[in-house]
């Protein structure tokens, strides 16, 4: 695999549900060593500072480290695990999926189970199985055996879905694109800025606990005090059967998406226009979309201190919030080009004109 694929595999294969992002942080630290000044907030977000030719404006480009997952809440006397979902799960994508329980004694493989349809009534078979009726089967025959494996209540559980390059090599499949894509983007942007006299200071931030309330974005933004906030995210791809254009406009391979609205942010209109102009000047394809049903780390960045002009740039992704998603490599690479070009434009005068 080439360098980009190795980076994406390292990030997506790393386990890191909300509140347990330590392994992802280690990957980022390894890739950022020698390229940025590294610090942390008290929730575990990693802040990678790259100083250009001026201390201000401060440009915060953030991707959240956490993925959706589960936490063990109890072990039944028969050895099955009951769990709490962490982040937004849809029941229909959960059943019969493999997971890994992260214990103090090491990894334990399991599968999400429920009663089989053969013993359900006709009425029950026509209903979606609820989370509360599911469990994780780790092959234990008793509570004592499960505990002997090292399993304890509070252990995090992550989806099992190794990174893969598909037959069409532009298409990449993995878990946790939401939002290891954002983490990979800021890593590559900062590395691309080495030796470049960009007119600002860039902070690449891997935030914690975005999926449960934008928590790491709150604490890390308080540390950075950004003048500009750029959330690097996944977008919802609509290029599949059954999705109407007004529900999701993004298509794989058509470029990064600029959100015109999400549930936590009304983007700064002048910064939005600057992003569009930058893309067009550099021949970078782009798309527009809106996401009224969700929020991003920009929702916290833009209200920090006196406020920060903020925007969301997303990579179209199929099947987010499931065990595996699909992206197009070109969209990712064009997003890197776009953010690097944008950063180089954000000098003090330009940022002052965004108000």
C-alpha positions as CSV (number, residue, x, y, z in Angstrom):
1,X,0.0,0.0,0.0
2,X,1.1,3.6,-0.6
3,X,1.6,6.2,2.1
4,X,-2.0,7.5,2.0
5,X,-3.6,4.1,2.2
6,X,-1.3,3.2,5.2
7,X,-2.4,6.3,7.0
8,X,-6.0,5.6,6.4
9,X,-5.7,2.0,7.5
10,X,-3.8,3.0,10.7
11,X,-6.5,5.5,11.6
12,X,-9.6,3.5,10.8
13,X,-8.4,0.1,12.2
14,X,-7.5,1.8,15.5
15,X,-10.3,1.3,18.2
16,X,-11.7,4.5,19.7
17,X,-15.3,4.9,20.7
18,X,-16.3,8.1,22.5
19,X,-14.4,8.5,25.7
20,X,-11.8,5.8,24.8
21,X,-9.9,7.5,22.0
22,X,-6.4,6.8,23.3
23,X,-5.3,4.4,20.6
24,X,-6.3,6.9,17.8
25,X,-4.4,9.7,19.6
26,X,-1.3,7.5,19.6
27,X,-1.6,7.1,15.8
28,X,-2.0,10.9,15.3
29,X,1.0,11.6,17.6
30,X,3.2,9.2,15.6
31,X,2.3,10.9,12.3
32,X,2.6,14.4,13.7
33,X,5.9,14.0,15.5
34,X,8.4,16.4,14.0
35,X,5.7,18.3,12.1
36,X,3.9,20.1,14.9
37,X,4.0,21.1,18.5
38,X,1.7,18.7,20.3
39,X,-0.4,19.3,23.4
40,X,-3.7,18.0,24.8
41,X,-6.8,19.2,26.6
42,X,-8.1,17.4,29.7
43,X,-10.7,15.4,27.8
44,X,-7.9,13.8,25.7
45,X,-8.2,15.9,22.5
46,X,-4.8,16.3,20.7
47,X,-3.8,19.7,19.5
48,X,-1.1,19.9,16.8
49,X,0.2,23.4,16.4
50,X,2.0,24.5,13.1
51,X,3.2,28.1,13.2
52,X,3.5,30.0,10.0
53,X,4.7,33.5,9.4
54,X,2.3,35.0,11.9
55,X,0.9,34.0,15.3
56,X,-2.6,35.1,14.2
57,X,-5.0,34.5,12.8
58,X,-5.4,31.0,14.4
59,X,-6.9,28.5,12.1
60,X,-8.4,25.4,13.8
61,X,-8.9,22.4,11.5
62,X,-10.6,19.7,13.5
63,X,-11.5,16.0,12.9
64,X,-13.0,14.0,15.8
65,X,-11.2,10.9,16.9
66,X,-14.2,9.0,18.3
67,X,-16.3,6.5,16.5
68,X,-19.7,5.1,17.5
69,X,-19.6,1.9,19.5
70,X,-20.9,0.3,22.7
71,X,-20.1,-0.1,26.4
72,X,-20.6,-3.3,28.4
73,X,-23.2,-2.6,31.1
74,X,-23.6,-6.1,32.6
75,X,-22.8,-9.8,32.2
76,X,-25.7,-12.2,32.4
77,X,-25.4,-15.4,34.4
78,X,-25.3,-17.3,31.1
79,X,-22.2,-15.2,30.0
80,X,-23.9,-12.9,27.5
81,X,-23.1,-9.1,27.5
82,X,-25.7,-6.4,27.7
83,X,-24.6,-3.1,26.4
84,X,-25.2,0.7,26.0
85,X,-24.8,2.2,22.6
86,X,-22.4,5.1,22.3
87,X,-23.4,7.5,19.6
88,X,-26.2,7.2,17.1
89,X,-26.9,3.6,16.1
90,X,-29.8,2.4,13.9
91,X,-31.0,-1.1,15.0
92,X,-31.2,-2.5,11.5
93,X,-27.4,-2.2,11.0
94,X,-26.4,-3.8,14.3
95,X,-27.6,-7.4,14.3
96,X,-25.2,-10.3,13.5
97,X,-22.2,-7.9,13.2
98,X,-18.9,-8.8,14.7
99,X,-17.4,-6.6,17.5
100,X,-14.3,-6.5,19.7
101,X,-14.5,-6.0,23.4
102,X,-11.4,-4.1,24.6
103,X,-10.5,-5.6,28.0
104,X,-7.6,-5.2,30.4
105,X,-6.5,-8.7,29.4
106,X,-6.7,-8.0,25.7
107,X,-9.3,-8.2,22.8
108,X,-12.3,-10.5,23.0
109,X,-14.2,-11.1,19.7
110,X,-18.0,-11.3,19.8
111,X,-21.1,-10.9,17.7
112,X,-24.3,-8.9,18.4
113,X,-27.2,-11.4,18.7
114,X,-30.9,-11.6,19.5
115,X,-33.6,-14.2,19.4
116,X,-33.7,-16.0,16.0
117,X,-36.7,-15.3,13.7
118,X,-37.7,-19.0,13.7
119,X,-39.1,-18.7,17.2
120,X,-40.7,-15.2,16.8
121,X,-44.4,-14.7,16.1
122,X,-45.4,-13.2,12.7
123,X,-46.0,-9.9,14.4
124,X,-42.6,-9.9,16.0
125,X,-40.8,-10.8,12.7
126,X,-42.2,-7.7,11.1
127,X,-40.8,-5.4,13.8
128,X,-37.2,-4.0,14.0
129,X,-35.4,-5.6,17.0
130,X,-34.8,-3.0,19.6
131,X,-31.3,-2.4,21.1
132,X,-32.6,-3.3,24.5
133,X,-33.3,-6.9,23.3
134,X,-29.9,-7.4,21.8
135,X,-26.8,-8.8,23.5
136,X,-23.2,-9.6,22.6
137,X,-22.2,-13.3,22.5
138,X,-18.4,-13.8,23.2
139,X,-18.6,-17.6,23.4
140,X,-18.8,-17.6,27.2
141,X,-21.0,-20.2,29.0
142,X,-21.3,-18.3,32.3
143,X,-20.7,-15.0,33.9
144,X,-17.6,-16.4,35.6
145,X,-16.2,-17.5,32.2
146,X,-16.8,-14.1,30.7
147,X,-15.1,-12.4,33.7
148,X,-12.1,-14.8,33.3
149,X,-11.7,-13.5,29.8
150,X,-11.1,-10.1,31.3
151,X,-14.5,-8.6,30.5
152,X,-15.9,-6.1,33.0
153,X,-18.8,-3.6,32.9
154,X,-17.5,-0.4,31.4
155,X,-15.3,-2.1,28.8
156,X,-15.6,-0.4,25.4
157,X,-16.8,-2.4,22.4
158,X,-15.8,-1.5,18.8
159,X,-17.1,-2.7,15.4
160,X,-14.8,-5.2,13.7
161,X,-14.3,-4.2,10.1
162,X,-10.7,-4.0,8.8
163,X,-9.7,-1.5,6.2
164,X,-10.0,-2.7,2.6
165,X,-9.3,-1.4,-0.9
166,X,-12.2,-2.5,-3.1
167,X,-11.9,-4.0,-6.7
168,X,-12.4,-0.4,-8.0
169,X,-9.2,0.8,-6.3
170,X,-10.6,4.3,-6.0
171,X,-13.2,3.0,-3.5
172,X,-12.1,2.4,0.0
173,X,-14.0,0.5,2.7
174,X,-13.5,0.7,6.5
175,X,-15.2,1.4,9.8
176,X,-14.9,4.8,11.5
177,X,-14.6,7.0,8.4
178,X,-16.7,9.2,10.7
179,X,-14.4,10.8,11.5
180,X,-10.9,9.4,11.0
181,X,-11.2,11.0,7.6
182,X,-11.1,14.4,9.4
183,X,-8.1,13.3,11.4
184,X,-6.2,12.1,8.3
185,X,-7.0,15.4,6.5
186,X,-5.5,17.6,9.2
187,X,-2.5,15.4,9.4
188,X,-1.9,15.6,5.7
189,X,-2.6,19.4,5.6
190,X,-0.1,20.1,8.3
191,X,2.5,17.9,6.7
192,X,1.9,19.7,3.3
193,X,2.5,23.0,5.0
194,X,6.1,22.1,6.0
195,X,8.4,24.7,4.6
196,X,5.5,26.9,3.5
197,X,5.3,30.5,5.0
198,X,1.5,30.4,5.5
199,X,0.3,33.7,7.0
200,X,-1.2,32.3,10.2
201,X,-0.9,29.6,12.8
202,X,-2.7,26.3,12.1
203,X,-4.0,24.0,14.8
204,X,-4.9,20.5,13.7
205,X,-7.1,19.1,16.4
206,X,-8.3,15.5,17.0
207,X,-11.3,16.1,19.2
208,X,-12.9,13.6,21.7
209,X,-16.5,12.7,22.2
210,X,-18.0,14.4,19.2
211,X,-20.6,11.7,18.8
212,X,-22.0,12.3,22.2
213,X,-22.3,16.0,22.2
214,X,-19.3,17.8,20.7
215,X,-17.5,17.7,24.0
216,X,-13.9,17.7,23.0
217,X,-14.5,20.5,20.5
218,X,-15.7,22.6,23.4
219,X,-12.6,22.1,25.6
220,X,-10.0,22.2,22.7
221,X,-11.5,25.3,21.2
222,X,-11.2,27.0,24.7
223,X,-7.5,26.2,24.5
224,X,-6.9,27.2,20.9
225,X,-9.2,30.3,20.8
226,X,-9.5,30.1,17.0
227,X,-10.2,33.0,14.6
228,X,-11.3,30.5,12.0
229,X,-12.9,27.1,12.5
230,X,-12.9,24.4,9.8
231,X,-14.6,21.1,10.7
232,X,-13.3,18.2,8.5
233,X,-16.1,15.6,8.4
234,X,-17.8,12.9,6.5
235,X,-20.8,13.8,4.3
236,X,-23.8,11.7,3.6
237,X,-23.6,10.3,0.0
238,X,-26.9,10.1,-1.8
239,X,-25.8,8.1,-4.8
240,X,-27.6,4.9,-4.0
241,X,-31.0,3.4,-4.6
242,X,-33.9,5.0,-2.8
243,X,-32.3,8.3,-1.8
244,X,-33.9,11.5,-3.3
245,X,-31.6,14.4,-4.3
246,X,-33.3,16.7,-1.7
247,X,-32.4,14.1,1.0
248,X,-28.7,13.9,0.2
249,X,-27.0,15.6,-2.7
250,X,-23.4,14.3,-2.5
251,X,-22.0,11.8,-4.9
252,X,-18.8,9.8,-4.6
253,X,-16.1,11.0,-6.9
254,X,-17.6,14.5,-7.4
255,X,-15.3,16.3,-4.9
256,X,-15.5,17.4,-1.2
257,X,-18.8,18.8,0.0
258,X,-19.4,22.2,1.5
259,X,-22.2,22.2,4.1
260,X,-24.5,25.2,3.8
261,X,-26.3,24.3,7.0
262,X,-26.1,21.7,9.8
263,X,-27.9,21.3,13.1
264,X,-25.2,23.1,15.0
265,X,-24.0,25.8,12.6
266,X,-25.0,28.4,10.1
267,X,-21.7,28.7,8.2
268,X,-20.1,32.1,7.9
269,X,-21.2,33.2,4.4
270,X,-18.0,35.1,3.5
271,X,-15.9,32.1,4.5
272,X,-18.2,29.9,2.4
273,X,-17.7,32.1,-0.6
274,X,-13.9,32.1,0.0
275,X,-13.9,28.3,0.0
276,X,-15.9,28.2,-3.3
277,X,-13.6,30.8,-4.9
278,X,-10.5,28.9,-3.8
279,X,-11.8,25.6,-5.2
280,X,-12.7,27.2,-8.5
281,X,-9.3,29.0,-8.8
282,X,-7.5,25.7,-8.3
283,X,-9.7,23.6,-10.4
284,X,-10.9,21.5,-7.4
285,X,-14.3,19.9,-7.8
286,X,-16.8,20.5,-5.0
287,X,-20.4,19.9,-4.0
288,X,-23.0,21.5,-1.8
289,X,-25.1,19.8,0.8
290,X,-27.1,20.4,4.0
291,X,-27.4,18.2,7.2
292,X,-30.3,19.5,9.3
293,X,-30.4,16.3,11.4
294,X,-26.8,16.4,12.8
295,X,-24.1,18.6,14.2
296,X,-20.3,19.0,13.9
297,X,-17.4,20.3,15.9
298,X,-17.8,23.6,14.0
299,X,-20.9,24.0,16.2
300,X,-18.6,24.6,19.2
301,X,-15.7,26.3,17.4
302,X,-17.8,29.2,16.1
303,X,-19.1,30.2,19.5
304,X,-15.7,30.1,21.3
305,X,-14.5,33.4,22.9
306,X,-15.6,36.3,20.7
307,X,-16.5,33.8,18.0
308,X,-14.8,32.2,15.0
309,X,-15.9,32.3,11.3
310,X,-16.5,28.6,10.7
311,X,-17.3,26.2,7.9
312,X,-17.7,22.4,7.4
313,X,-16.0,20.5,4.6
314,X,-17.0,16.9,4.2
315,X,-16.0,13.8,2.3
316,X,-19.0,12.0,0.7
317,X,-19.4,8.7,2.5
318,X,-21.8,5.8,2.1
319,X,-23.3,3.9,5.1
320,X,-22.0,6.2,7.9
321,X,-22.9,5.0,11.4
322,X,-22.6,1.4,10.5
323,X,-19.9,-1.3,10.7
324,X,-18.4,-0.2,7.3
325,X,-18.5,2.8,5.0
326,X,-17.3,3.6,1.5
327,X,-15.4,6.6,0.3
328,X,-13.8,7.7,-3.0
329,X,-10.1,8.4,-2.8
330,X,-10.3,11.4,-5.2
331,X,-12.7,13.2,-2.9
332,X,-10.3,12.8,0.0
333,X,-7.3,14.0,-2.0
334,X,-9.2,17.0,-3.4
335,X,-10.2,17.9,0.1
336,X,-6.5,18.0,1.2
337,X,-5.7,20.3,-1.8
338,X,-8.7,22.6,-1.0
339,X,-7.8,23.0,2.7
340,X,-4.1,23.7,2.0
341,X,-5.0,26.3,-0.6
342,X,-7.6,27.9,1.8
343,X,-5.1,28.1,4.7
344,X,-2.6,29.9,2.5
345,X,-5.2,32.6,1.8
346,X,-6.2,33.2,5.4
347,X,-4.1,36.1,6.4
348,X,-5.0,38.7,9.0
349,X,-6.6,41.1,6.5
350,X,-8.7,38.4,4.9
351,X,-9.9,37.0,8.2
352,X,-10.8,40.5,9.4
353,X,-13.0,40.9,6.3
354,X,-15.1,37.9,7.1
355,X,-17.1,39.6,9.8
